[in-house]
Amino acid sequence: MTAFPSHLPLHALRVLDLTAEMGSIGTRLLAGLGAEVIRIEPPGGHADRRRPPFAGNEPGVERSLVWFQFSAGKLGITLNLDQEDGRAIFRRLVAVADVLVESQPVGRLAELGLDYGNLCAIRPDLIQLSLSPFGQAGPYSRFAGSDLIEVAMGGLMYLCGDPDRPPVRVTAEQAYAQAGIQGTVAALVAVWQHAVTGEGALIDLSAEEAMTWTLANNRLTYSGTGAITKRAGGGRADLSGGNRIIYPCADGYVGFLRRSDGHIALHHWLDDEHVETGMIVADLQGKPLYGEGAASPELRARLEQVLQSFFATHKKRDLVREGQRRNLIIAEVASPGDLVESDHLRQRGFFERIDVPQFGGSVMAPGAPFVSRAMPWKSGRPPGLGEHNLFVYETLLGLERDEVITLRAIGAI
């Protein structure tokens, strides 16, 4: 690896992306930071290309918005690893790459003769990030997995949903996201280590462990006290069952985190709005929200009724603006439309309009998840199916055009 140019921090890094559904968000981050990420797909296309929603609600391998989100800014090639000719090409790619990120079923690469040991014979300093549901070793390592399974077995699902109903899954793929992001951090540490020692690394990342690692309120509470955190629906989960956080308002929902030192401010707000509370809210100042010393269940129930009625008559952005002015923790529950129309995100330049010829127009897409002049972000569209075959196979690997045509004809690429 050479020194990174200042304009794009990972510009000198070449990454082979052999991820399935899991891990693609991490390689998207690497591409955004300037790495040359080569997305390897089977000749028929990656499974994500067939995942809805589709641009204009028109299905097609070039129109998946899921594919757009996780493959933007990458180069795209087709390669058939089930054929020896395809595996030979893959070995040549490894020889000129710095990092391999893969989330193939555990054991598949070994069965193909492409395990880390064999690849290191080609590239001794290779950095390989292997993502899997349960890790490369252990009793569950060969078990099939999915985001649903990892969210459940990683502990997050137990905390989601109403306390009187079974657990529910978070809609967005949190286990896959955590695995991809945490794996990317590990890979970048390995890149730094390589710059110091010249050594490669094999990183074995379990999505179950990545998911569990984020749940300190769950696993550490049990480890330290033996108590199990309870689901709280729209509230904040804790040992008591939690306190309500989510409230309906006139045009959606707000999240309001009541804290013990905020009751005087809340009292003044309700008083200024001429709300009849039937209690002195300020008397709750400094009292714990639950447990010993807390207000009586009757008073807490009364305050909940007051807040529910109060929030229901106001719009969420008005509540947020006034609540924040009074130093109260309140936020709107933003819909996807709210995010795209957000003045705050627009002024920060978070969303970008990207031209996508495959869509027949442009799309508004999330940009960098940070702002830093020292680390500019590389935007872009996703690659078309096999779009960069000629560039990678001819320019990068030095194959002749006739060889590429033959490989295509026999289904190797």
C-alpha positions in Angstrom: 0.0 0.0 0.0 1.2 3.5 -0.7 0.6 6.7 1.2 -3.0 8.0 0.9 -3.3 11.2 -1.1 -4.7 14.1 0.9 -7.8 14.6 -1.2 -9.3 11.2 -0.6 -8.1 9.4 2.5 -8.4 5.8 1.1 -7.6 6.6 -2.5 -4.7 4.1 -2.6 -6.7 1.2 -1.2 -8.1 -1.5 -3.5 -10.9 -3.6 -2.0 -12.5 -6.7 -3.4 -16.2 -6.8 -2.3 -17.5 -10.3 -2.2 -20.3 -9.6 0.3 -23.8 -11.1 0.2 -26.5 -9.0 1.9 -24.3 -8.7 5.0 -21.3 -6.3 4.8 -22.2 -4.2 1.8 -22.8 -1.1 4.0 -19.2 -1.3 5.2 -17.7 -1.5 1.7 -20.0 1.4 0.8 -18.3 3.4 3.5 -14.9 2.4 2.2 -15.9 3.5 -1.3 -17.2 6.8 0.1 -13.8 7.4 1.7 -12.1 7.0 -1.7 -11.1 3.3 -1.8 -11.4 1.6 -5.1 -14.0 -1.0 -4.2 -14.6 -3.7 -6.9 -18.0 -5.3 -6.4 -17.9 -8.9 -7.5 -21.2 -10.3 -8.7 -22.2 -13.6 -10.3 -23.0 -13.3 -14.0 -26.7 -13.1 -13.3 -26.3 -10.3 -10.9 -26.2 -9.9 -7.1 -29.3 -10.8 -5.1 -29.6 -7.2 -3.9 -30.4 -6.1 -7.5 -33.8 -7.9 -7.1 -34.8 -6.4 -3.8 -37.5 -3.8 -3.7 -38.2 -1.0 -3.7 -37.4 -0.1 -7.3 -37.0 3.3 -8.9 -40.4 4.3 -10.3 -41.9 1.1 -8.9 -40.5 -0.7 -12.0 -38.7 -3.9 -11.2 -35.4 -4.6 -12.9 -31.8 -5.6 -12.1 -30.7 -2.0 -12.7 -33.4 -0.3 -10.7 -33.2 -1.6 -7.1 -32.9 1.3 -4.6 -31.4 -1.2 -2.1 -28.6 -1.9 -4.6 -28.2 1.8 -5.2 -27.8 2.5 -1.4 -25.2 -0.1 -0.8 -23.3 -0.2 -4.1 -23.0 3.5 -5.0 -19.5 4.6 -5.7 -18.2 1.1 -6.4 -16.8 -0.5 -9.6 -18.8 -3.6 -10.7 -17.7 -6.8 -12.3 -19.2 -10.2 -13.0 -17.3 -13.3 -12.0 -18.3 -17.0 -11.7 -16.5 -18.6 -8.8 -18.2 -21.9 -9.5 -15.9 -22.3 -12.5 -12.2 -22.9 -12.3 -11.6 -20.2 -15.0 -13.5 -17.7 -12.7 -11.5 -18.8 -9.7 -8.3 -18.3 -11.6 -9.3 -14.7 -12.4 -10.3 -14.2 -8.7 -6.7 -15.2 -7.7 -5.3 -12.7 -10.1 -7.5 -10.0 -8.5 -6.4 -11.0 -5.0 -2.8 -10.5 -6.2 -3.4 -6.8 -6.9 -5.8 -6.1 -4.1 -5.2 -4.9 -0.5 -8.3 -6.0 1.2 -10.9 -8.7 0.7 -14.3 -8.3 2.3 -16.5 -11.4 2.1 -19.7 -12.7 3.7 -20.0 -16.0 1.8 -21.4 -19.0 3.7 -18.8 -20.3 6.2 -16.6 -22.9 4.4 -17.6 -22.0 0.8 -14.3 -20.3 0.0 -12.4 -23.2 1.5 -14.3 -25.6 -0.7 -13.4 -23.5 -3.7 -9.7 -23.5 -2.7 -9.9 -19.8 -2.0 -9.5 -19.8 1.8 -7.3 -17.3 3.5 -4.3 -19.6 3.6 -4.4 -20.2 -0.1 -5.0 -16.6 -0.9 -2.0 -15.6 1.3 0.2 -17.7 -0.9 -0.7 -15.2 -3.6 -0.8 -12.1 -1.5 1.1 -12.7 1.8 0.0 -9.4 3.3 -3.7 -9.7 2.4 -6.2 -8.2 4.8 -9.4 -10.3 4.7 -12.5 -9.4 6.6 -14.9 -12.4 6.9 -18.4 -11.6 8.0 -20.8 -14.4 9.0 -23.8 -14.9 11.2 -22.0 -16.7 14.0 -18.3 -16.5 13.2 -15.9 -18.9 11.3 -15.6 -21.3 14.3 -17.8 -22.5 17.2 -20.9 -24.7 17.5 -23.1 -22.4 15.4 -20.6 -21.5 12.8 -22.2 -23.5 10.0 -25.8 -22.5 11.0 -27.7 -20.5 8.4 -28.4 -17.0 9.4 -30.3 -13.8 8.4 -30.7 -10.4 9.9 -33.9 -11.6 11.6 -32.0 -14.4 13.3 -29.0 -12.3 14.3 -31.3 -9.5 15.8 -33.1 -12.2 17.7 -30.1 -14.2 18.9 -28.0 -11.0 19.5 -30.5 -9.8 22.0 -32.0 -6.7 20.4 -35.4 -8.3 19.5 -36.1 -9.1 23.2 -36.1 -5.4 23.9 -38.3 -4.3 21.1 -42.1 -4.3 21.2 -44.9 -3.9 23.8 -44.3 -5.7 27.1 -47.6 -7.7 26.9 -46.9 -9.1 23.4 -44.1 -11.1 21.8 -40.9 -9.4 20.7 -40.7 -7.7 17.3 -38.0 -7.0 14.8 -36.6 -3.6 14.0 -37.5 -3.0 10.3 -34.1 -1.8 9.2 -31.4 -4.5 9.1 -29.6 -3.6 12.3 -27.5 -6.8 12.7 -26.3 -6.6 9.1 -25.5 -2.9 9.6 -23.6 -3.4 12.8 -21.6 -6.3 11.3 -20.7 -4.2 8.3 -19.8 -1.0 10.2 -17.9 -2.7 13.0 -16.1 -4.9 10.4 -15.1 -1.8 8.5 -13.5 -0.3 11.6 -11.6 -3.6 12.2 -10.4 -3.6 8.5 -9.2 0.0 8.8 -7.3 -0.8 11.9 -5.7 -3.7 10.0 -4.8 -1.3 7.2 -3.1 0.9 9.8 -1.3 -2.1 11.3 -0.1 -3.1 7.8 1.4 0.4 7.3 3.4 -0.1 10.5 4.3 -3.8 10.3 3.7 -4.8 6.7 1.6 -7.8 7.9 -1.8 -8.8 6.7 -4.7 -10.0 8.9 -7.7 -12.3 8.9 -10.6 -10.7 10.7 -13.4 -13.1 11.8 -16.5 -11.1 12.6 -19.7 -12.6 13.9 -22.9 -10.6 13.3 -24.4 -12.1 16.5 -21.5 -10.7 18.5 -21.6 -7.4 16.7 -25.3 -7.1 17.6 -24.8 -8.1 21.2 -21.8 -5.7 21.6 -24.1 -2.7 21.1 -26.6 -3.7 23.9 -24.8 -2.6 27.1 -28.1 -1.8 28.8 -29.2 -5.4 28.3 -26.1 -7.7 28.7 -24.3 -5.7 31.3 -27.4 -5.2 33.5 -27.8 -9.0 33.5 -24.1 -9.6 34.1 -23.9 -7.1 36.9 -27.3 -7.7 38.7 -28.8 -10.9 37.3 -31.9 -8.9 36.3 -33.3 -8.9 32.7 -34.2 -5.7 31.1 -37.9 -5.5 30.0 -39.5 -4.4 26.8 -41.3 -1.0 27.1 -43.0 -0.5 23.8 -42.8 3.2 23.1 -40.9 3.7 26.3 -37.3 3.5 27.5 -36.6 -0.1 28.4 -35.3 -0.7 31.9 -35.7 -3.1 34.8 -39.1 -1.6 35.8 -40.6 -2.0 32.4 -39.6 1.5 31.3 -41.0 5.0 31.0 -43.0 6.2 28.1 -41.2 8.2 25.5 -43.3 8.2 22.3 -46.4 10.3 22.1 -48.9 11.0 19.3 -49.1 14.7 18.3 -51.2 16.6 15.7 -49.1 15.5 12.7 -47.2 12.5 13.8 -45.2 11.5 16.9 -42.7 13.1 19.2 -40.2 11.5 21.5 -40.1 13.1 25.0 -37.6 11.8 27.5 -38.8 13.0 30.9 -36.0 13.5 33.4 -36.1 14.1 37.1 -34.5 17.6 36.9 -36.8 18.8 34.1 -40.1 19.0 35.9 -39.9 22.7 36.8 -39.3 23.6 33.1 -42.2 21.2 32.2 -44.4 22.9 34.8 -43.7 26.3 33.4 -44.4 25.1 29.8 -47.7 23.6 30.7 -48.6 26.7 32.8 -47.7 29.1 29.9 -50.0 27.0 27.6 -52.8 27.3 30.2 -53.0 23.5 30.6 -55.1 22.3 33.6 -53.0 19.5 35.1 -54.8 18.9 38.4 -51.4 18.5 40.1 -48.2 20.6 40.7 -45.8 19.2 38.2 -42.9 21.1 39.7 -43.2 19.0 42.9 -41.8 16.1 41.0 -38.5 18.0 40.5 -35.6 15.9 41.7 -37.6 12.8 42.4 -36.7 9.5 40.7 -38.9 8.5 37.8 -39.5 5.1 39.3 -38.6 3.0 42.3 -38.0 4.3 45.9 -38.8 8.0 46.3 -40.7 8.3 43.1 -44.1 9.9 42.8 -47.2 7.7 43.4 -48.5 5.6 40.6 -51.6 7.8 40.6 -49.6 11.0 40.1 -47.4 9.5 37.3 -50.6 8.2 35.6 -52.1 11.7 35.8 -49.0 13.3 34.3 -49.1 10.8 31.5 -52.7 11.8 30.7 -51.8 15.5 30.7 -48.8 15.0 28.4 -50.8 12.8 26.0 -53.5 15.4 25.7 -51.1 18.3 25.4 -48.9 16.8 22.7 -52.0 15.7 20.7 -53.0 19.3 20.1 -49.6 20.5 18.8 -47.5 19.9 15.7 -44.3 18.0 16.2 -41.9 20.6 15.0 -43.6 23.3 17.1 -43.2 21.0 20.1 -39.6 20.3 19.4 -38.7 23.9 18.9 -40.4 25.1 22.1 -39.3 22.1 24.2 -35.7 22.5 23.1 -35.9 26.2 24.0 -36.9 25.2 27.5 -34.0 22.7 27.8 -36.3 19.6 27.6 -35.3 16.5 25.7 -37.8 16.3 22.9 -37.5 15.3 19.3 -39.8 14.6 16.3 -40.2 11.0 15.2 -39.1 11.7 11.6 -40.6 9.8 8.6 -38.5 9.2 5.5 -40.3 12.2 4.0 -39.4 14.4 7.0 -35.8 13.5 6.5 -35.6 14.3 2.8 -37.5 17.6 3.5 -35.4 18.5 6.6 -34.1 22.1 6.4 -31.4 21.1 8.9 -30.1 18.2 6.7 -30.4 20.3 3.6 -28.3 23.1 5.1 -25.7 20.6 6.1 -25.6 19.3 2.6 -26.4 15.7 3.7 -28.5 14.7 0.7 -27.1 14.7 -2.8 -28.8 14.5 -6.1 -27.2 11.7 -8.1 -27.7 11.1 -11.8 -28.5 7.5 -12.5 -28.8 6.6 -16.2 -30.2 3.2 -15.2 -33.1 5.0 -13.5 -33.7 7.4 -16.4 -33.0 10.4 -14.2 -31.7 11.4 -10.8 -32.3 10.4 -7.3 -31.9 12.2 -3.9 -29.5 10.0 -1.9 -27.8 10.3 1.5 -24.3 11.6 1.3 -21.4 11.4 3.8 -22.4 10.4 7.4 -20.0 13.1 8.6 -18.6 16.5 7.7 -14.9 16.9 7.4 -12.7 18.9 5.1 -9.9 16.6 5.9 -11.9 13.5 4.7 -13.9 14.4 1.6 -16.6 12.0 0.5 -16.8 10.3 -2.9 -20.3 10.2 -4.2 -21.5 8.3 -7.2 -24.1 5.9 -8.6 -24.1 2.1 -8.4 -22.4 0.1 -11.2 -24.4 -1.5 -13.9 -24.3 -5.2 -14.3 -20.8 -6.0 -15.5 -20.2 -2.3 -16.2 -16.5 -2.4 -15.4 -15.5 -5.8 -16.7 -13.4 -4.4 -19.5 -11.7 -1.9 -17.3 -10.8 -4.4 -14.6 -10.0 -7.4 -16.8 -8.1 -5.6 -19.5 -6.6 -2.5 -17.9 -6.1 -3.9 -14.3 -5.3 -7.5 -15.0 -3.9 -7.1 -18.5 -6.1 -9.7 -20.3 -6.5 -9.4 -24.0 -9.9 -8.5 -25.4 -10.2 -12.0 -27.0 -9.6 -13.6 -23.6 -12.4 -11.5 -22.1 -14.7 -12.5 -24.8 -13.9 -16.1 -24.4 -14.4 -15.9 -20.6 -17.8 -14.3 -21.2 -18.8 -17.0 -23.7 -18.0 -19.8 -21.3 -19.8 -18.1 -18.4 -16.8 -17.4 -16.3 -17.5 -13.7 -16.2 
